[in-house]
């Protein structure tokens, strides 16, 4: 028997299907070893030696793996093809006593062909990749364990700082500062609605663009009125007509960052959701009779490269499905724009072109289908010919009585060859063909003015980041790697440094305060250039540079920053929400803390005073005794609603109760608002009696809810 160790159970199931009898595929569940949770785990005095410990949750698994290793003729380590995957294989090899063998295999896609090829070409573990991961892990541990305690002591308990997350947070905060400092500027749009002389249709709409050939910007109502006065008796004619052609090139196939951007913009998913669904498509989805089946290649990549054999197969597929005219004379190649891009993997593409999105639509979950279609269509389109257009640009000149010449422009384009856009025909409306709707216009031809429309507008501040634009900005600034973008966004939200307003990310007051603290004491860590340079250093380790070198360069100055921050702790103010509840044990105003089951009150003089209290959140009126109903948590953490007069009144409900019992069955009623009217609905499914809330009670109920 031959043993293959991968990371996830889903991946194991897919690979087991391909390898069949004679192989056993087991999953490590990610890292089996890591730095200890409660101590630094890095010996800064002895060349930053890390202390690795076996994860407590993996001890039983390791026993099973060791036993299976003994029973196996060969062992293959098939973890993900990146730094983290290489480090996991290294830890597995050391823990299972596999020695320095050629037992590491990797593949860019989970297909029968790729897995078999990998098994036939095992290699030794790449220690340069392992060292790059070690350097990253130790660096992040030093920053996290040294900075986070200071943040927690002097800003708010439970906070964290990180090498990548702090730099990303500063970008969000800086954008918010720009928005707050923005002063809108007034400008006016002036559009002329014109007709060919002697006609009544079609109307021609042209926008003011220049005066005497120089670009003009109208910044006030007074300027607008002056221009309108000059145009009142102006002579209108066509100054120039330019016809031409243009081409639109397809976008490159997806890499991790662009997949997250499009998944967010076009599918409405968050970056973490995109990666979660993409991981499912990569590892394999159960397809009934076909079993566990993988759909796409490795999803953590910053390359847009396509393997030569896949590219040729795709061109043949395009020829057969769309026609030879859609196949480019030379295959399309794309340059990777990311400054820190690596080229270890291909782009993100479908494994099989024959498995079209439509053929598996009824077998995939909704988001799986939508994301697979996004990946599939983008890849096919990327290998096709450009779309071609006829273009038209017209300059209309209005010559005033004073001799001033104002230029108005209009134009458009007409699709003449669909090219790659044929892939998206089903999903997008007809191409706007402005020029085809215009009359035949010629230079020198006179026009008549029907009317002039003006519109006052104001410049807008930069928009806040969305998941998509934040990922793009992180990529452009070299902050993090493709595998970390989504997790960074999640961590910032989890720490309450950011909140979502519709699809946009706004920093909280806490997030702004943390950034101000980091700028004051750890400016390098939040500096995007410093962070990007650090990523380049990690790439250099992959090429053979000693991994401790990056830490030796970083740690001395970082230590000085830590000491400086610690020395100034007294000048920092702990940000905690102070309540008006007085601690009966020591007289201090209690502060709001966050616990496992939500917020509670605690004495600020901890550990001298350990008094704590529950926060009473009134949500309604008790139907049993008229007391206050509050939000509570059971021992398991489940939310329920109970009377504050407990134990005298033992009323409780799993839903926010109405202040009356059902007049039909005497069961608890719940508050429901429908069409602007508040109603009480019986919670008894067989009754469901409805009572309209009285106006007085409705108002009171609203106050209680708020």
C-alpha positions in Angstrom: 0.0 0.0 0.0 1.1 3.5 -0.8 0.1 6.5 1.5 -0.6 10.0 0.1 -1.0 12.8 2.7 -2.8 15.9 1.6 -4.2 18.9 3.6 -8.0 18.7 3.4 -10.5 15.8 3.6 -12.3 17.0 0.4 -9.0 16.9 -1.5 -8.2 13.5 -0.1 -11.6 12.2 -1.3 -11.0 13.5 -4.8 -7.5 12.1 -5.1 -8.5 8.8 -3.7 -11.0 8.4 -6.5 -8.2 8.9 -9.1 -5.6 6.6 -7.4 -8.0 3.8 -6.4 -6.9 0.5 -4.9 -3.3 0.3 -3.7 -3.3 3.8 -2.3 -4.6 5.3 0.8 -5.1 9.1 0.9 -5.3 10.8 4.3 -5.6 14.5 5.3 -3.5 16.4 7.8 -6.1 19.1 8.3 -3.6 21.9 7.6 -0.6 22.5 9.9 0.2 19.7 12.4 2.9 21.8 14.1 3.2 25.5 14.9 4.6 28.0 17.4 3.1 27.6 20.9 -0.1 29.5 21.6 0.7 31.1 25.0 4.4 31.9 24.6 6.5 33.7 22.1 8.1 30.5 20.8 11.0 32.3 19.2 14.5 32.4 20.7 15.6 35.9 19.7 19.0 35.4 21.4 19.9 32.4 19.4 19.4 33.2 15.7 15.6 33.4 16.0 15.2 29.6 16.5 11.5 28.7 16.4 10.0 26.4 19.0 7.6 24.1 17.2 5.0 22.1 19.1 2.4 19.6 17.9 -1.1 21.1 17.8 -3.1 19.5 20.6 -6.0 18.8 18.3 -3.7 16.8 15.9 -2.2 14.3 18.4 -4.7 11.5 17.7 -4.4 12.1 13.9 -0.6 11.9 14.2 -0.9 8.5 15.9 -3.0 7.2 13.0 -0.6 8.7 10.5 2.4 7.0 12.2 0.6 3.7 12.2 -0.4 4.0 8.5 3.2 5.0 7.6 4.4 1.7 9.2 1.9 -0.2 7.1 2.9 1.6 3.8 5.5 0.8 1.2 5.7 4.4 0.0 4.7 7.7 1.5 4.0 10.8 -0.6 3.5 14.3 0.7 1.0 16.1 -1.5 0.2 19.3 0.4 -0.6 22.5 -1.5 2.1 23.8 -3.9 3.1 26.9 -2.1 5.2 28.0 1.0 2.6 26.9 3.5 2.1 23.6 1.8 5.9 23.0 1.7 6.2 23.8 5.4 3.3 21.4 6.2 5.1 18.6 4.3 8.4 19.4 6.2 6.6 19.2 9.5 4.9 16.0 8.5 8.2 14.5 7.3 10.0 15.4 10.6 7.1 14.3 12.8 6.5 11.0 11.0 10.2 10.2 10.6 10.2 10.0 6.9 13.8 11.2 6.4 15.3 13.1 3.5 13.6 11.2 0.7 12.2 12.2 -2.6 8.6 11.9 -1.4 7.2 15.4 -2.1 4.8 15.7 -4.9 2.8 18.6 -6.2 0.2 19.4 -8.8 -1.5 22.5 -10.1 -4.8 20.8 -10.6 -6.6 17.8 -9.0 -7.1 15.7 -12.1 -6.2 12.1 -12.8 -3.5 13.1 -15.3 -1.9 15.7 -13.0 -1.9 13.4 -9.9 -0.4 10.4 -11.7 2.3 12.6 -13.3 3.1 14.0 -9.8 3.4 10.5 -8.3 5.9 9.6 -11.1 8.0 12.7 -10.4 8.6 13.0 -6.6 11.2 15.4 -5.4 12.8 16.3 -2.1 11.3 19.0 0.1 12.3 22.4 -1.1 13.9 23.9 2.1 14.1 27.3 0.5 10.3 27.4 0.4 10.2 26.1 4.0 12.6 28.8 5.1 10.5 31.5 3.5 7.5 30.2 5.4 9.5 30.1 8.6 10.7 33.7 8.2 7.2 34.8 7.5 5.8 32.9 10.5 8.5 34.1 12.9 8.2 37.7 11.7 4.4 37.7 12.2 4.8 36.1 15.6 7.3 38.8 16.8 5.0 41.6 15.5 1.8 40.1 16.9 3.1 39.0 20.3 5.1 42.2 20.9 2.6 44.8 19.6 -0.8 43.2 20.6 -0.3 43.3 24.4 0.5 47.1 24.3 -2.6 47.7 22.1 -4.7 45.6 24.5 -3.4 47.4 27.7 -3.7 50.9 26.5 -6.4 51.1 23.8 -8.8 48.2 24.4 -8.6 44.7 25.6 -8.5 41.9 23.1 -6.8 43.9 20.3 -4.1 42.7 17.9 -1.6 44.2 15.6 -0.1 42.5 12.6 2.5 43.0 9.9 0.0 42.8 7.0 -3.3 43.7 8.8 -2.0 46.9 10.3 -0.7 48.1 6.9 -4.1 47.2 5.3 -6.0 49.0 8.1 -3.9 52.2 7.5 -4.9 52.2 3.9 -8.6 52.1 4.9 -8.0 54.8 7.5 -6.1 57.0 5.1 -8.9 56.8 2.6 -11.4 57.8 5.3 -9.1 60.8 6.2 -9.2 61.8 2.5 -13.0 61.6 2.5 -13.3 63.7 5.7 -10.9 66.4 4.4 -12.5 66.5 1.0 -13.9 69.9 -0.2 -16.3 69.5 -3.1 -15.7 71.7 -6.2 -18.6 73.0 -8.3 -18.7 72.3 -12.0 -21.3 72.5 -14.8 -22.1 70.3 -17.7 -23.4 72.0 -20.8 -25.0 69.9 -23.5 -26.4 71.1 -26.9 -29.4 69.3 -28.4 -29.0 69.8 -32.2 -30.6 69.0 -35.5 -29.4 68.8 -39.1 -30.5 71.9 -40.8 -34.1 71.6 -42.1 -34.9 68.4 -40.2 -36.8 67.6 -37.1 -35.1 64.3 -36.1 -33.0 62.6 -35.1 -31.7 64.7 -32.3 -27.9 65.0 -31.8 -26.6 65.5 -28.3 -23.1 67.0 -28.0 -21.2 68.0 -24.8 -19.2 71.2 -24.4 -15.5 70.3 -24.6 -13.4 73.3 -25.5 -13.2 77.0 -26.3 -11.0 77.9 -29.2 -9.4 74.4 -29.1 -8.4 74.6 -25.5 -10.2 72.3 -23.0 -12.7 74.2 -20.9 -14.0 73.5 -17.4 -17.0 75.5 -16.3 -16.9 76.1 -12.6 -19.8 78.3 -11.7 -23.3 79.4 -12.6 -22.0 82.8 -13.6 -19.6 81.3 -16.1 -22.4 79.1 -17.4 -24.6 82.1 -18.0 -21.9 83.9 -19.8 -21.4 81.0 -22.1 -25.1 80.6 -22.7 -25.3 84.3 -23.6 -22.6 83.9 -26.2 -24.2 80.8 -27.6 -27.6 82.5 -27.9 -27.1 83.6 -31.5 -24.2 81.3 -32.4 -23.7 79.6 -35.8 -23.6 75.8 -35.5 -21.7 73.6 -37.9 -19.7 70.4 -38.0 -16.1 71.1 -37.6 -14.6 67.6 -38.0 -15.8 64.0 -38.4 -13.3 61.3 -37.6 -14.1 57.7 -38.4 -11.8 54.8 -37.5 -11.6 51.4 -35.9 -10.7 50.2 -32.5 -10.1 46.9 -30.8 -10.9 45.6 -27.4 -8.6 42.9 -26.0 -9.9 40.3 -23.6 -8.8 40.4 -20.0 -6.2 38.0 -18.7 -7.4 34.8 -17.1 -8.0 35.0 -13.3 -5.3 35.0 -10.6 -6.3 35.1 -7.0 -6.6 38.9 -6.6 -8.6 39.4 -9.8 -10.9 36.5 -9.0 -11.7 38.1 -5.6 -12.3 41.4 -7.3 -14.7 40.1 -9.9 -16.3 37.7 -7.5 -17.1 40.7 -5.3 -18.2 43.1 -8.0 -20.2 40.8 -10.2 -21.5 38.2 -7.8 -21.8 40.3 -4.6 -19.7 37.9 -2.6 -17.1 39.0 0.0 -13.5 38.2 -0.6 -13.5 35.5 2.1 -16.7 34.0 0.5 -15.0 33.9 -2.9 -12.1 32.0 -1.6 -14.3 29.6 0.3 -16.3 28.7 -2.8 -13.1 28.6 -5.0 -11.5 26.2 -2.5 -14.5 23.9 -2.9 -14.2 24.0 -6.7 -10.4 23.3 -6.4 -10.7 20.4 -3.9 -13.7 18.7 -5.4 -17.4 18.6 -5.4 -19.6 15.5 -5.1 -21.2 14.9 -8.5 -23.3 11.9 -7.8 -22.3 9.1 -10.3 -19.0 10.8 -11.0 -18.0 11.0 -7.4 -15.8 13.8 -5.9 -14.7 15.9 -8.9 -12.4 18.9 -9.0 -13.3 21.8 -11.3 -10.5 24.4 -11.3 -6.8 24.6 -10.9 -4.9 25.8 -7.8 -6.6 29.0 -6.6 -3.7 30.7 -4.8 -1.6 32.2 -7.6 -0.4 35.5 -8.8 0.3 34.3 -12.3 -1.7 34.5 -15.5 0.3 32.0 -17.3 -1.4 29.1 -19.2 0.3 25.8 -19.8 1.2 25.3 -23.5 -0.8 22.1 -23.9 -3.9 23.6 -22.3 -3.5 26.7 -24.4 -3.5 24.6 -27.6 -6.4 22.5 -26.4 -8.3 25.7 -25.7 -7.7 27.1 -29.2 -9.0 23.9 -30.7 -12.1 24.1 -28.5 -12.7 27.7 -29.6 -12.4 26.7 -33.2 -14.9 23.9 -32.9 -17.4 25.8 -30.8 -17.2 29.3 -32.2 -15.4 29.0 -35.5 -11.9 29.5 -36.8 -12.4 33.2 -37.2 -12.4 33.5 -33.3 -9.0 31.9 -32.9 -6.1 34.4 -32.8 -3.3 33.9 -35.3 -0.9 33.7 -32.4 -1.9 32.6 -28.9 -2.6 35.3 -26.4 -0.1 35.9 -23.7 -0.5 38.2 -20.7 2.0 40.0 -18.4 1.5 39.8 -14.7 1.2 43.3 -13.3 1.8 42.6 -9.6 5.2 43.9 -8.5 5.8 40.8 -6.3 4.4 38.2 -8.6 5.7 34.7 -8.7 5.2 32.3 -11.6 5.2 29.0 -9.8 1.6 28.1 -10.9 -0.7 28.7 -13.8 -3.6 31.0 -13.8 -7.0 29.9 -12.3 -8.7 28.0 -15.0 -11.1 25.1 -15.6 -9.6 21.7 -15.5 -11.8 20.4 -18.3 -13.3 22.6 -21.0 -15.8 19.8 -21.8 -17.3 20.4 -18.3 -19.2 23.5 -19.2 -21.0 25.5 -16.5 -24.3 24.7 -18.1 -23.6 20.9 -18.0 -23.2 21.0 -14.2 -25.6 23.8 -13.2 -28.0 21.4 -11.5 -25.2 19.6 -9.7 -23.5 22.6 -8.1 -24.6 24.9 -5.3 -25.7 28.4 -6.5 -22.5 30.2 -5.6 -20.4 27.3 -6.8 -22.0 27.5 -10.2 -21.8 31.3 -10.5 -18.1 31.3 -9.6 -17.3 28.4 -11.9 -19.0 30.1 -14.7 -17.1 33.3 -14.0 -13.8 31.4 -14.1 -14.7 29.3 -17.1 -16.0 32.2 -19.3 -13.1 34.5 -18.4 -10.6 31.8 -19.4 -12.2 30.9 -22.7 -12.5 34.6 -23.6 -8.9 35.3 -22.7 -7.7 33.0 -25.5 -9.9 34.5 -28.2 -9.5 37.2 -30.8 -10.1 40.9 -30.0 -13.5 42.5 -30.5 -13.5 45.1 -33.3 -15.4 48.3 -33.6 -16.1 51.1 -36.0 -15.6 54.4 -34.2 -16.9 57.9 -34.8 -15.9 61.2 -33.2 -17.6 64.4 -34.2 -16.6 68.0 -33.2 -19.4 70.6 -33.5 -18.4 74.2 -33.5 -20.5 77.0 -32.2 -19.3 80.4 -33.4 -20.7 83.3 -31.4 -21.3 86.8 -32.7 -18.2 88.0 -30.8 -16.1 85.5 -32.7 -15.6 83.0 -29.8 -15.6 79.4 -30.9 -16.9 76.7 -28.6 -16.3 73.0 -29.4 -18.9 70.4 -28.6 -18.1 66.7 -29.0 -20.1 63.5 -29.5 -19.2 60.0 -30.7 -19.7 56.3 -30.3 -18.7 52.9 -31.7 -20.4 50.1 -33.5 -19.4 46.4 -33.0 -18.2 44.9 -36.3 -16.6 41.7 -35.0 -17.7 40.1 -31.7 -14.4 38.4 -30.9 -14.2 37.3 -27.3 -17.4 39.2 -26.4 -19.4 36.3 -28.0 -18.7 34.3 -24.8 -20.6 36.9 -22.7 -23.5 37.4 -25.1 -26.1 35.6 -23.0 -25.1 37.6 -19.9 -24.9 41.2 -21.1 -27.3 43.5 -22.9 -26.7 44.5 -26.5 -23.6 46.6 -27.1 -24.4 50.3 -27.1 -24.1 51.5 -30.7 -24.3 55.2 -30.5 -22.8 55.9 -33.9 -25.3 53.8 -35.7 -28.1 56.0 -34.3 -26.5 59.2 -35.7 -27.4 60.7 -39.0 -24.8 60.8 -41.8 -22.7 63.8 -40.6 -20.2 65.6 -42.8 -17.6 68.3 -42.2 -18.9 71.9 -42.8 -22.5 70.8 -42.6 -24.8 73.3 -40.7 -26.8 72.4 -37.7 -29.6 74.1 -35.9 -29.9 74.4 -32.1 -33.0 72.9 -30.5 -32.1 73.6 -26.9 -29.2 73.8 -24.4 -29.3 71.8 -21.2 -27.2 72.7 -18.2 -26.5 70.7 -15.0 -24.8 71.8 -11.9 -22.6 69.1 -10.3 -20.0 68.8 -7.6 -16.8 66.7 -7.5 -17.1 63.7 -5.3 -14.6 62.4 -2.7 -12.9 59.0 -3.3 -15.1 56.2 -2.4 -14.4 53.9 0.5 -12.8 50.5 -0.3 -15.0 47.6 -1.1 -13.6 44.0 -0.8 -12.7 44.2 -4.5 -11.0 47.6 -4.5 -9.1 46.8 -1.2 -7.8 43.5 -2.7 -6.7 45.5 -5.8 -5.0 48.2 -3.6 -3.2 45.6 -1.5 -2.0 43.9 -4.6 -0.8 47.1 -6.2 1.0 48.2 -3.0 2.6 44.8 -2.4 0.8 44.2 1.0 0.4 40.5 1.7 0.1 37.7 -0.8 -2.8 36.2 -2.8 -3.5 33.7 0.0 -3.8 36.4 2.7 -6.0 39.1 1.1 -9.3 37.5 2.2 -8.1 36.6 5.6 -6.9 40.1 6.3 -10.3 41.5 5.4 -11.9 39.0 7.8 -9.5 39.8 10.7 -10.1 43.5 10.4 -13.8 43.0 10.7 -13.5 40.5 13.5 -11.4 42.8 15.6 -14.0 45.5 15.0 -11.5 47.8 13.3 -13.8 48.0 10.3 -17.5 47.7 9.5 -19.4 47.2 6.3 -21.8 49.9 5.1 -23.6 48.2 2.2 -20.6 46.9 0.2 -18.1 49.5 1.5 -15.5 49.1 4.3 -15.4 51.9 6.8 -12.9 52.2 9.7 -14.4 52.3 13.2 -13.3 54.8 15.8 -11.3 51.9 17.2 -9.7 51.2 13.9 -8.7 54.8 13.5 -7.3 54.9 17.1 -5.2 51.7 16.5 -3.8 53.2 13.3 -2.9 56.4 15.0 -1.1 54.4 17.7 0.7 52.3 15.1 1.8 55.4 13.1 3.2 56.9 16.3 5.2 54.0 17.6 5.4 51.4 14.7 5.4 53.5 11.6 7.5 51.0 9.6 4.9 48.3 10.1 2.0 50.3 8.7 4.2 51.8 5.9 3.1 50.1 2.6 6.6 50.4 1.0 8.2 48.8 4.1 5.7 46.0 4.0 6.1 45.5 0.2 9.9 45.4 0.6 9.4 42.8 3.3 7.5 40.6 0.9 10.3 40.9 -1.6 12.8 39.8 1.1 10.6 36.7 1.6 10.8 36.0 -2.1 14.6 36.3 -1.9 14.7 33.6 0.8 12.9 31.3 -1.7 15.9 31.9 -4.0 18.4 30.8 -1.3 19.0 33.8 1.0 19.4 32.9 4.7 16.0 33.1 6.3 17.2 34.7 9.5 18.7 37.7 7.6 15.3 39.4 7.2 14.8 39.1 11.0 18.3 40.3 11.8 17.6 43.5 9.7 14.2 44.0 11.2 14.4 43.1 14.9 16.9 45.7 16.3 14.8 48.8 15.3 11.6 47.0 16.1 12.9 46.3 19.6 13.6 50.1 20.0 10.0 50.8 18.9 8.7 48.4 21.5 10.7 50.1 24.3 9.5 53.5 23.1 5.9 52.4 23.1 6.2 50.8 26.5 7.9 53.9 27.9 5.0 56.1 26.7 2.2 53.8 27.9 1.2 56.3 30.6 0.5 58.9 28.0 -1.9 56.6 26.3 -5.6 56.4 27.3 -7.4 53.1 27.5 -10.4 53.3 25.3 -13.3 51.6 27.0 -16.9 52.4 27.2 -17.6 53.7 30.7 -21.1 53.0 32.0 -23.1 54.9 34.7 -23.3 51.7 36.8 -21.2 52.1 40.0 -19.3 49.1 41.3 -20.8 48.4 44.7 -17.6 46.9 45.9 -15.2 49.7 45.2 -17.2 52.7 43.9 -15.7 52.9 40.4 -17.8 53.3 37.3 -17.9 50.0 35.6 -16.7 49.6 32.0 -18.1 47.6 29.1 -16.2 44.4 28.2 -16.6 41.9 25.5 -17.0 38.2 26.5 -17.9 34.8 25.0 -21.6 35.6 25.2 -21.4 39.3 24.3 -20.9 42.4 26.4 -20.9 42.6 30.2 -19.8 45.1 32.9 -16.5 44.8 34.7 -14.8 46.8 37.3 -11.9 48.9 35.8 -9.8 48.2 39.0 -9.2 44.6 38.0 -7.4 42.6 39.4 -7.8 44.4 42.7 -11.5 44.3 42.2 -13.0 41.4 40.2 -16.6 42.5 40.3 -18.6 41.8 37.1 -22.3 42.2 36.1 -24.5 41.3 33.2 -25.7 44.1 30.9 -29.5 44.3 31.0 -30.7 45.0 27.4 -34.4 45.9 27.6 -36.3 44.6 24.5 -40.0 44.7 25.5 -42.7 44.3 28.2 -43.4 41.1 30.0 -46.9 39.8 29.2 -47.0 38.0 32.5 -46.2 40.7 35.0 -45.6 43.9 33.1 -41.9 43.9 34.0 -39.0 44.5 31.5 -38.1 41.7 29.1 -34.3 41.5 28.6 -32.0 39.7 26.2 -30.2 36.8 27.9 -27.9 33.9 27.1 -28.1 30.3 28.2 -25.1 28.4 29.4 -24.6 27.1 25.9 -24.6 30.7 24.6 -28.1 30.6 23.0 -30.1 33.8 23.1 -33.4 33.9 24.8 -35.7 36.6 26.3 -36.6 36.6 30.0 -38.3 38.8 32.6 -36.0 41.0 34.7 -38.2 40.1 37.7 -36.9 36.6 37.8 -37.2 34.5 40.0 -40.5 36.0 41.0 -41.6 36.0 37.4 -40.3 33.1 35.3 -41.5 34.2 31.9 -39.2 33.4 29.0 -39.4 33.2 25.2 -37.1 32.3 22.4 -38.4 35.3 20.4 -39.0 38.9 21.4 -42.4 38.7 23.0 -45.4 41.1 22.6 -46.7 42.6 25.9 -49.9 40.4 25.7 -50.8 36.8 25.5 -52.8 35.4 22.5 -56.5 36.1 23.2 -57.4 32.9 21.4 -55.0 30.2 22.8 -53.2 32.2 25.6 -49.8 31.5 24.0 -46.9 33.9 23.8 -47.2 36.4 20.9 -44.3 37.9 19.0 -43.9 41.4 17.5 -44.0 41.7 13.7 -43.8 44.8 11.7 -45.5 44.7 8.3 -46.3 47.5 5.9 -45.4 50.1 8.5 -47.8 48.6 11.0 -46.8 46.7 14.2 -48.7 43.5 14.8 -48.7 40.8 17.5 -48.6 37.3 16.0 -49.2 34.2 18.0 -46.2 31.9 18.2 -48.5 28.8 18.2 -48.2 27.4 14.7 -51.7 26.0 14.8 -53.1 29.3 15.8 -51.1 32.2 14.3 -53.8 34.7 15.5 -52.9 38.3 14.7 -53.6 41.4 16.8 -52.9 45.0 15.6 -50.8 46.8 18.2 -52.6 49.9 19.7 -51.1 53.2 18.7 -49.9 53.9 22.3 -48.3 50.5 22.6 -46.8 50.7 19.2 -44.9 53.8 20.1 -43.8 52.3 23.4 -42.7 49.1 21.6 -40.6 51.1 19.1 -38.8 52.8 22.0 -38.2 49.5 23.7 -36.8 48.0 20.5 -34.5 50.9 20.0 
